[in-house]
Amino acid sequence: MGMFSEPVEVIRSADGMPLKLRWQGQEYIIGAEPMRWYERRKWWAEESRAERGHGSNLVDHEIWRVQARLNGQGPLFTFDLSHHLDSERWRMLCIHDAFRARSA
Amino acid sequence: MSFTHLHVSTAFSAHYGVSWPEDLVQAAVADNADALACTDRDGLYGTVKHVKACMDAGIDPVVGVDLAVLEEGAESGRVVVLAHGGIHAAGYRALCRLVSDAHANVGPKSLVGVTLAQLASRTLDPKTLAPVLTVLVGPSSDVGRSMGGRKYQLPRRKFQRWHQQMPAGTMAVEIVTHLSTPGEAMSTAQAVRMLKLAQEFRVPAVLTNAVRYCERDGAATADVLDSARVLSPLADLSGPELRLQPNGQGWLKSGTRMTSLGKEIMRAAGFGAGELAQLLANTEKLTDRCRINPRTDMGWKQPVVPEASVLGIERDPQIELKQRCEAGISRRFPDVTGSRARVVQDRLSQELTVINSLGFASYFLTVAEVSSMITDMGVRAAARGSGASSLVNYLLEISQVDPLRHDLIFERFLSGKRSTLPDIDIDVESAQRHNVYQRVFQRFGAERVSLMSMQNGYRARGAVRDAGLALGMAEEEIGTIAKQLWRFSARDFREAMAEKPELREFAERVEGQRTEAFAPNQQLDLLVDLTERLDRLPRHISMHPCGVILGNGSLLDRTPVQPSGLGLQMSQFDKHDMDPMGMLKLDILGVRMQSAMAYAIREVIRIHPSKAEVTAAGNHPDSGLGNGPDYIQADGRIELNSVPLDDEPTFELIRSTHTLGCFQIESPGQRELIGKMAPREFNDLIIDISLFRPGPMKSNMVKPYLENRHGFAPEVYPHPQLKPALAETHGVTVFHEQVLRTFDVMTGCGLAQADEYRRMLGNEKGEPKMEDEFRTAARARGFALDVVDQVWETLKAFGSFGFCKAHGAAFAVPTYQSAWLKAHHPEAFLAGLWEHDPGMYPRRLLVAEARRMGIPILPLDINKSAGEYRVEWVQAPDAVASPHLRTQEKDGVAVPRKLGIRMSLAGVYGLSAAELKRIVAHQPYASLADLRTQARVSRPTMQRLAQLGAFDALHRKAKDETGSTASRADLIAHLQNLPTRGKKSEPIEGQLLLPLGDLELTNLKDKLPEPSAMEKIRTELDLLAMDVSGHLMSSYGPLLTSLGVTTADKLLGLRNNSEVLVAGIRVATQTPPMRGGRRVVFISIDDGTGCVDATFFHEAQEKSGSLLFGTRLLLIRGLTRRTGPRGMSLQALEAWDLSQTDTLPLPVPTKGTELPSESRSQLQGHIPSSNLNPGDPLRGTRRTLAVTGLGG
């Protein structure tokens, strides 16, 4: 299982469900229903500020586990993505299957 | 559609909830909710605030509690219990009782919680057996907790047990998802499994979000509270076994979000829209069942007082009250006739009409009952507060102030315009307060009485400590930061860092960490943010210092109770909850001065056991029959409350400003004010006390008052019609009563309405409208516009913070009484002060005061000292001719004797209460061995007693008998060198000691010199926190002489504005609020001849720097400032630390002397350096704080 923290682009449906990922110049099409949860962060070690009224993303981050195929074909890969709610930015957290990133 | 949150912790869930009830209600209303629950942990701490917020917002309150369930003495899980509403209090009553049950578990760990059986037994109404509570079994219950690891049978079995034990219709399953990591606690998967259990057992399931904060932002605060609750850093709690909330999803989510959460659960469960609709419908159904009607379910705003039968009254309370008041007239006004009598009668019927119309007759009878119960206990009691405005209170002996004589207005206390229960506060002897509480419980029964609680919220210091703990910072580091936080709220920490000089260094450190590229430790910024987050959040409840709730037999149906530190039950409601809940609260406050005065009176009677002796000793006036005054009884007991309020020696003492120890008038600022004011009568004391308040001081009311009083400036009245109201304070508005009269004169509104107007002053909402009404009415009555303008300005400025004259009058009574005791029986009075320590100063300052007054301070003596500070006759040395010298007839010969005060054994450091009891029980002692055997005194205590000279008398006797010349030091050395186990030398118990004298003392070898005076003083400061044998400044004599220091007793003889140096030990530091906002520091020092009060303005503060707050021994240069005929204070220019000899401004030899060069070495050549540099006698002493009163 590989660990990453790289930006990734996620295209979502109108009701917020991820449809596609663009990562490392490749496009992956979601092929199964994604799962979402909120995972705790060790904010006291990772952040330097926790101002009152500015802490909505401090304690947890949204994690999506999606299964997708490269260009909609071939085997399903399982990706964990983190979603930053305020900035709408997504990052790749890990890839579960024996996937060798081409950049690696 | 609207969604109701049924599981919500407010901030009143200590160390758990984050948001205030008002904010939660606002958020719910913003989401169109029409109801909201408050389910605080362990109690109904936030319930009343929640209900009030719901009523204000127009939604229905739901009330409940989040309780631990106990199994085999441990917490197996937590459940939410909701009270059913609209059933005439049956649900709320069961909830109160259940919560009280949860706190009544006594055991080694005394956990708060209930067993399943207890819980089940409260869910049905005992009479109708109808369900009155609903228990929500959810993710935190034993069922939810046992779901980890995909276990299936265990949770099912646990649920089955709930299902079997709970009566039908009293249980629901709580479905929660915080969308945590799949499979973990509070995950959707867990919610699904709970839902399936509900379905299997056909128990309704409801959806909640187990809310701890209003918005997402609160999640971080909740983490810090979790850390503070379990006293572990966040890092330790987030390990593999997570002990924090799984994530930050416990906020008050909108109905839309809750519906989509429900949808997500259904999808994961494989259910559809039908099941979702059912879940939401169940939630609404339960909500409807639990909508509380505050009035019918909780008795909202319906005052409840003890049943007349408990008071021993059989007839109508109104008639009883009237008759008791009329009986009071003949007691309080025995000689009043004619028009005066009519005034009394009119006032009485006016008050009774209002009292009866409000239905408060029983209330007054209750207070009178408590008051007379206290008096019957022989405990001093005095009413304080606006209750003194009432003639009824005076006639019932609740209050000692005659409202007619002092022109106090009843409407300020109670009027038909308000229906809240009035406050009557009773001050009792502090030492008797707990006994009084016990008696109230006995008298009225524990089902009718409870102590009131108070909420203790985070302040800056506690907040920074817990924030630091959460971040895992070192305790010493946090301690250092915490010490620098003074007098600002935690919320403004960052702001304070920018402004306060004492935080400058810390601010720089924070800044430094931020700019370092790779800050090794970035926590300081976080520390500030987290501290601000904790501000004001409740930490725990404790017993309120004076509130006692009195109700009828239903009290425990209306408030849950828990044990207090005293063991007596304490309500979970605080003072803000009393009025909404219709609870009658009596403030029974322990006042040390009352104890001190009671003690003084007992000492007077012990030393002078007859009326004649007391009269002679106190120089009291004769009643004309050669028999002393009426207020002294035959056995010598002084009836302090009967002492006339016009005693001239008392006012002389007050005017002399030697008022250390007197109630309310001993602070430097007050001594300056009484010096300027020179009070001549009791009313002056009322004015003095009322003027010395932040409001009048800040708005500079004092100066015009004094100028008018002394005739330096003409009195000014805005209109002649206002003169009667304002004449007693020479045209300056000081009292609330004057504000009321002004309103009445100007508008004709009546005094009751005038008090409503007064309450609107300073109120943003009410004031503008009221100003219009005032102006219109005043103009209509023909007052000119400029008069109206002028009066309005005064009212606006003074009205909101002026002082109630009734308060002032009630305070002035103990002020006068304490001054009276000091003037007539100073020895007994000082002994009382030492015994009960009521004042602002350290005890040692009163030693200096005794010395100034020529009262001998008698050293500790193992045979003469008791467990109290005792007044004692001593032979007057010829040299002393003090005003308190008394002669006593002895065998027909006048022997000069005087009274001194013997030090108490109770003041000795480290002497245990048990040792003290044994020592006193077996006095006197013939020898040290006798003391050891009979009183079993420990070795360290023996040594300390020797060090303090408590054996000197025994030792002297032994020396006289044998001619031994050993010193106190030899004795101390001997006691230190004794073998640890002295068993051999002790006789077997029961064996009589032979009267051989003290062989131990007579055999002491003469090796060491007697300790020096300074050593003795040091020991006394160390072990007694008082310098008894001499003043600690005495060692500075040579240095002070060479500095040219002026002593306190000489200041008064100097011209105004003379530049002087003074030196002494700090006894008080104050930074009172000042006009213009610039800080002024008052420092009082004592030099053995008296007190010098020095004022440091801005420039002097700058010059003195860190010496201002940190130094114990001070040298101050300043200008004398005459404050009155008998008062002189100092305007400080600069200060030095007296113990830093090398920094002191020693005089440069003046021209003409033969010493041309640098001064210091020359001067030190003249004075032996050991004399010049005595060092700080306080350095290393154990009890510096008690000696100097220097906090922090």
Interface residues (C-beta under 8 A of the other chain):
Chain A: M35 R36 W37 Y38 E39 R40 K42 W43 W44 A45 E47 S48 R49 A50 E51 R52 G53 H54 G55 S56 N57 L58 V59 D60 I63
Chain B: H178 L179 S180 T181 P182 S187 T188 E215 R216 D217 G218 A219 A220 T221 A222 D223 L234 A235 S238 L242 L244 Q245 P246 N247 G248 Q249 A470 L471 R514 A519 Q522 Q523 D525 L526 D529 L530 E532 R533
